[in-house]
């Protein structure tokens, strides 16, 4: 169920809680709108783990390929926290045009996987 918070003080408090780096969250920001998905169920997590392991087994890590169980992906280097997504699995190959900025990738992965859970519509987050 979507929630619209019109109280600026409450919005600031909730955003501060969501920005806590000690909390493992899969939040995303879509053009400045904080999107808080539900925690993935166990089946979802197992699928992500198996896919990440399978991709990891066939890519060339020594060459610079990477398979990640989620990462921040944005279309911008500066102010990236205004617009980013977190795919369930991302594969970046050594020759990718995307840039690894440490905290996030600028540019999409060579392969992105979204595992659909009940109540989720991944098509909303991708163009």
C-alpha positions in Angstrom: 0.0 0.0 0.0 1.5 3.4 -1.0 2.0 6.0 1.7 2.2 9.7 1.1 3.8 11.7 4.0 2.8 15.3 4.0 4.3 16.2 7.4 7.9 17.5 6.7 9.1 16.6 10.3 7.9 13.0 10.0 9.3 12.7 6.5 12.8 13.9 7.7 12.7 11.4 10.6 11.7 8.5 8.4 14.3 9.4 5.7 17.0 9.6 8.4 16.0 6.1 9.7 16.1 4.7 6.1 19.5 6.3 5.4 21.1 4.6 8.5 24.1 2.7 6.9 23.9 0.1 9.7 20.5 -1.1 8.4 20.4 -3.5 5.5 17.7 -2.0 3.2 16.9 -2.5 -0.5 15.4 1.0 -0.8 15.6 2.8 -4.1 15.0 6.4 -5.2 13.1 7.0 -8.4 13.6 10.6 -9.5 13.6 11.8 -5.9 10.9 9.6 -4.6 11.9 7.1 -1.9 10.7 3.6 -2.8 10.6 1.1 0.1 10.0 -2.4 -1.2 8.9 -5.2 1.1 11.6 -7.5 2.5 12.1 -10.4 0.0 10.8 -13.8 1.1 13.1 -16.8 1.5 12.3 -18.2 -1.9 13.2 -14.9 -3.5 16.5 -14.9 -1.6 17.3 -18.4 -2.6 16.7 -17.6 -6.3 19.0 -14.6 -6.1 21.7 -16.6 -4.4 21.5 -19.4 -6.9 21.6 -17.0 -9.9 24.5 -15.0 -8.5 26.4 -18.3 -7.9 25.7 -19.5 -11.4 26.8 -16.3 -13.0 29.8 -16.1 -10.8 30.9 -19.6 -11.9 30.9 -18.7 -15.6 32.3 -15.2 -15.7 36.0 -14.3 -15.7 36.7 -12.7 -12.3 40.4 -12.4 -13.2 39.6 -10.3 -16.2 37.3 -8.0 -14.2 33.9 -9.5 -14.7 31.6 -9.2 -11.7 28.3 -10.8 -10.6 26.7 -9.0 -7.7 23.6 -9.9 -5.5 22.3 -6.4 -5.8 24.0 -3.0 -6.2 23.2 0.6 -6.6 22.7 1.6 -10.3 22.2 5.2 -11.4 22.2 7.3 -14.5 24.4 9.9 -12.8 27.7 10.2 -11.0 26.9 13.3 -9.0 23.7 13.4 -7.0 23.2 9.7 -7.7 21.1 9.3 -4.6 18.3 11.3 -6.3 17.8 8.4 -8.8 19.0 4.8 -8.4 17.8 1.3 -8.6 18.9 -2.0 -6.9 18.5 -5.0 -9.2 18.4 -8.4 -7.5 21.4 -9.6 -9.5 23.7 -7.5 -11.7 26.5 -8.8 -14.0 29.1 -6.3 -15.2 31.6 -7.6 -17.7 35.2 -6.3 -18.0 34.4 -4.3 -21.1 31.2 -2.6 -19.8 30.5 1.0 -20.6 29.2 1.4 -17.0 31.5 3.1 -14.5 32.1 1.6 -11.0 32.0 4.6 -8.7 32.5 2.6 -5.5 29.2 3.4 -3.9 27.2 2.8 -7.1 27.4 2.1 -10.8 26.8 4.8 -13.4 25.1 3.0 -16.2 23.2 -0.3 -16.3 24.7 -3.7 -15.9 25.4 -6.0 -18.9 22.8 -8.3 -17.3 20.2 -7.4 -14.7 17.8 -9.8 -13.0 14.7 -8.8 -11.1 13.0 -11.6 -9.2 9.3 -10.9 -8.8 7.8 -11.3 -5.4 4.1 -11.0 -4.4 3.1 -7.3 -4.4 6.0 -6.3 -6.6 5.9 -5.0 -10.2 9.5 -4.6 -11.4 8.4 -3.1 -14.6 7.6 0.1 -12.7 11.2 0.6 -11.9 12.7 0.0 -15.3 12.1 2.1 -18.5 
